Amino acid sequence: MSIDTIISSLIPALSLTIMQSVLNKIQNDVDDFKYILMLLATYILLDLFTVLKDNMIDIYNAKIKIILNRKIKKF
């Protein structure tokens, strides 16, 4: 089990919890607008983190593929 698998399994639950908190806060009282903005910023940052993580994994896999292709061509 890799770290990527653990992170990928936790992020949807965290995103859902954050969005549920935002919706509950909006429905109950909108007095604490800064808290809602903080939750939304956290949600956006979590989504950006997911995109960056996926892109970094794709880049790593592409580099490994290039290295393996070079080694195969040498033979």
N, C-alpha and C positions, 0 to 999 in steps of 0.2 A: 504494500500500500504506500503510495507516494504522497508527498506533501501536496501536490497538485490535486489529487483525489480528495484529500481531506478539505482543502480550501474550497474546491468546487462543490462539495456537498454542503458546506456551511453557508456559502454566500446566498443561495436562494432563500434559505430560512431567515437569514438576517435581513435580506431585502423585504421579504414579506412582513416580518415583524415591524420594521421601520415604517413601511407604507401603511400598515394597519394602525400604528400609533399616530401617524399623520392624519389619517382619516378620522380616527376617534377624537383626536384633539380638535379638528375642524368642526365635527358634529357637536361636540359637547360645549366647547367654549373657544372663541377665537381671541381671547384676551392676551394670551401669551404668544404673540406673533413671532417673537425671536426664537422661541423653542421650536415652532413649526418650521421656520427657516433653517434652523440647525439640523432638524431631522431630514429635511429635504436635501440639504447640502451633504449630509452623511450618505443618504441614498444615492445621490449622484456620484459621490466619490467612490462608493462601493461598486457602482456600475463601471466607472472608469477603471478602477483597479481590475475588474474582471476582464475588460477589453484589453488592457495592457498585459495582463498575465497570459491571456490567450495568444496575443501577438508575439510575446516573448517566446512562448513554447513553439509557435509556428516557425519563428526565426531559428531557434535552436534545432528543430527538426530539419529544417532546410540545410543548415550548416552540416549537420551529421550526414545528410543524404549526399551532399556535395563531396564530403571527405570520403565516404564509402565509394562513391562513383569513381573518384580519382584512384583509389586503391585498386578497384576492380579493373580499371583501364590499364594499370601498370602490369597486370598479369597477362 
